[in-house]
Amino acid sequence: MSKRAILLAVASGIFLALHFATWMESLFLLSVAVSVTLVVTYPLITALIEYFVLKEKIKTIQWIGIVIAFIGASMLSFSSIDYNTNSYTSNTILGILLALIGALGAAIYFIIGRIIRQEISMVTYTSITYTSASIVLVLASILLKYNLIEYNMPTWIYFILLAIVPMLGGHSILNYLLKYIKASIITATVLGEPVGASILAAFLLNEILPIQSYIYMAITLVGIFMVLYFK
């Protein structure tokens, strides 16, 4: 591997750590639907970086699909804003800011991945990226004096499931595809996260969505379909 490839993979891990650190913190300040919706604005950021920096063309119909999906996800977000409060508080504003920083971190992470995956394998890339992200997060946790060990067994089970399903499964699949498909198209699929997260939150956390929210979910999925179908 070239020194450039190693540095880019490490940088990707740093931005992945930024994404997780800020997004996870926002979940303590916002409802699941709102936090997830804000953080998955990164497909729009990714598309802009891809277009202006990497000079990769994106079809007009795909731009429309991304915007439609974002509108649907945003409407879903606003429909759930009254879970905790009927007005914006300082915590709400901080949560929104953290979620948006998480979106920026994810966008840069995927853009770097798109570049570096043309040179190295998925296993090599994810090994360096995930390791560097883990180191950054552990150091940050130690610095902030967070508890890293003393958790009960159900919590450890959830940690393991997080590592296996969304990380090794979800993120690794996306990183594999980055070699063959534009980052903007791959990240557009995550605009469906507010849909899945809202459904799970309704069952597991009793965060019940109003009826119109299901219409917003449908709008989101239509936008994602447009991006993928017309690729």
N, C-alpha and C positions, 0 to 999 in steps of 0.2 A: 504494500500500500504506500501511496505517496504521502508526504507530510501534509499536503493540502487536504487529502481525503480524510486523514485522521482528525485534523483540526475541524473540518466541517462536521464530521460525525459527532465530535465532542460538543461543538457549538449547538448542534441540533438537540443534543441531550439537555443542554442548559436551558434552551427555550422550552423543551418539553417539561422540564422541572418547573419553570415559571408558569406554564399553563396549568399544571396540576396544583401547584401551591396556591395560586390565586383563585382558581375555580373552586377547589375544595373549601377554601375559607368562605367564599361567597355563599356556599350552600347553608352555612350557619346563619346567614343574614337575610336570605331570600327564600321563597318557596322553591321547590325543585323545578317546577315548570318555568318560572321566571329565570332562575340561574342558568338552567340548561339552554333556554332560548337565547339568552344574551351571549353565552359563550360560543354557541354554534353560529354566530355571525362570521366566524373565521372563513367560511367558504367565499364570502364576498371579498374579504381582505385578501385571501389567497388568489382569487381571480384577478384582482386589480394588480397585485404584485407580479403575477404570471404574465399579465398583458403588458405592463409598462416596463418591467425589469427583464423578464426572460424573453419578451417579444413573441410569446406563443399566442396564436390566434384562437379566439373563442367565438363560436357561431352566435349570431344574434339571437336565435331561438333558445340557445343555452343561457345567455345572459337573462333573457326573459324568464326562463325557468328558475334560475337562481333567485331573481327578484321576487317572483311569485312565491317560491318556497320560503323566502325570508319574511315576506309579508304575512304568510300564514302562520309561521312560527312566532312572529312578533304579536300578532293578534291573539294567539294562544297564550302568550306571556301576559299581555294586558288583561286577559279575561280571568287570570288567576291572581292578580295583584292584591286582592282583598283577603288572602289567606291569613295574613298576620296583622295587617293594619289597613285602614282605608286611606291613609295618607303616607307620603314619603317622609321617612325619618332619616336621621344622620346614619343610622345603621343600614337603611335601605340604599342610600346614596353610595355608601362605602361598598356595599355588596355589589351594586351595579358596576362601580368602577373596577372592582376586583375581577368580576366576570368578563368585562371588556378587555382588561389586561390579559386575562387568560385566553381570550380569543386571539389577540395579537400574537401571543406566544405560540399558540397552535398553528397559526398561519405561517409564521416563519419556520417553525419545525417542519411542516409539510413541504414548504418551498425548498428548504435545504435538502430534505429527503429526495425530492424530485431530481435535484442536481446530482447528488452523490450516488443515487441508485443506478445511474447510468455507468458508474465506474466499478462499484463493488457489489457483492452479493447481499441478499437480504439478511442472512444470518450474521455476516460480518458487521453490517451496518447497525442492525438492532442490538447486537452484543455491545458495541461501543456506545451507542446512543442511550440505551436503557441503563447501562452501568454508570455513565457520566451523570445521567438524570438522578439516579439513585444516590450517588455520592453527594451531589448538590443538595438534595432534599434531606439527607441525613445530617449533613453539616448545618443546614439551616435550622433543622429541628433541635440540634444540640445547642446552637447559638441562642435560640428562642426558649430553651429549656422545656421543650415538649417531652411528654412521656413517650418513650419508644418501646417499652417492654411490658409494663404492668397492665395487661388487658385480660379480660376473661376469655374463656374458650370460644363462645359464639363470635366475639369480635375477631379473634384470630382466624376463625373459619371464613368470615367475611373478607378479611385481608387476603387470604389465599384465593378465594373465589375472584376477587378483584384482579389479582395478578394473573390468574389463568384465563378467565373469560374475556373481559374487555381489553386487557393489556396484551398478553401473549396471543390471544385469539384475534380480537378486533384490530388493535393497532398493528400487529405484525402482518395481518392480511392487507391492510391499507399500505403498509410500507413495501410489501411485495409488489403490489399493483403499481406503485409509483414509477417503476421502471418502464411500464408499458402504457400507462394512461396519465393524462394531465392531472396535476394536483387539484385544479379547480373542479374537475369532474368527480374525482374521488371524494374530495371534502364535501361536495354538494350532497352526497348521500347521508352525511351526518346531520343534515337539516331535519331528518326524520327522528333524531334523538328526542326532541321535546314531546313528540307523539308517544314514543315508547316510555319515556321517563314519566310523563303525566299519567299514563295508564297504570304503571307500576306504583306511582305515588298514591294513586287513588285506592289501590288495593292494600298496599303495605303501610302507608302513612295517613290514610284517611283524608287526603287532600282531594276532595271531590270537585271536579270541574263542572261548570254550568253547561247546559245542553249545547249552546252555540259553539263551544270549544271543539266539539267533534267536527263541525263544519270547517273550522280553522285547521284541524288536523288533515282533513281531506284536501284542503287547498295546498298545504305543505307537501303532501305526497304527490299531488299533481305536478307541482313545480319540480320535484326531484325526478319524476318520470320524464319530464321534458328534457332535463339535462342529460339523462342517461340514454334515452331512446334516440336522440338526435346527435349523438356523439360522432 
